[in-house]
Amino acid sequence: MTAPKKIDLRRELKHLYWPSAKEVVEVEVPEMRFLMVDGEGDPNTSEAFEEAAEALYALSYTIKFAVKKQEGLDYRVIPLEGLWWTENEETDLEEVLGDKNAWKWTLMILQPEWVTEERFGEVLDSVRQKKGLSALPGVRFECFREGRAAQVMHVGPFADEGPTIERIDRFIGQRGGEMRGKHHEIYLSDFRRTAPERLKTIIRHPFGR
C-alpha cells in the first residue's frame, strides 16, 4: 500500500508563511479557517497562554491523524500564530511592548480547507475525553480574513521586535495607509526549544486607507 503524499501547506502558502527578512512586502490574505482561543496577560508567565497553545496543538494533530486515517490525506500542521492587542488599541509601540500584563491575545492554528466544523466538533469531544485540557472549552473553529497587509520575517528575540515593527509601519505609511486590525505574529520556530537569537517570526499588520 502506497503511503499518502504529505501536503506541505506552508510551502503552498509560501507568500504568506515564508516572507523575506530583508524587505517588507504587501500581501493579500484571504479568508481561511482557524482553531482559535483567547486570553490575556504576559505570555512568559501566563499559564493560560501555555495551556491554550497545548490545546490548539492537541486538536490540530488529532484532526491531522483523523484526516489521514479516514481520507488518506497527510499534511504538515501549520505553525502557531498569535494576534496581539491591548484594551486601548491606540496604545503607542513602546507601551505595548513594555507592559506585557496588559496584552490581550488570540492564539490560533490554520486548518486546511478540507477540515470542517463538524470534524472539529468530533475531534474536540475525543480530545476532551482523553486529555481533559483546561483550555479546550475556549477553543473555537472560525473563519478569519485580514485582506491587505504588510509583513516581514523577524529573526531574533521577541524583545527586539521594535525596529522590525517600525519598518512595517513606515512601509504602510509610505503607501498612504494606516494599520487596522491586530498585530499578528506567526511562530515559525518552536520558542520553547529555539535559542532566542535564532527565532524566526513573521510579523504582519493589516492596513487600509
Secondary structure, DSSP 8 states (H G I E B T S, - for coil): -----EE-HHHHTHHHHS--SSS-EEEEE--EEEEEEEEES-TTT-HHHHHHHHHHHHHHHHHHHHHHHHH--EE-----EEEEE-SSTT--HHHHHH-GGG-EEEEEEEE-TT--HHHHHHHHHHHHHHT--TTGGG-EEEEE--EEEEEEEEES-GGG-HHHHHHHHHHHHHTT-EE-S-EEEEE-S-TTTS-GGG-EEEEEEEEE-
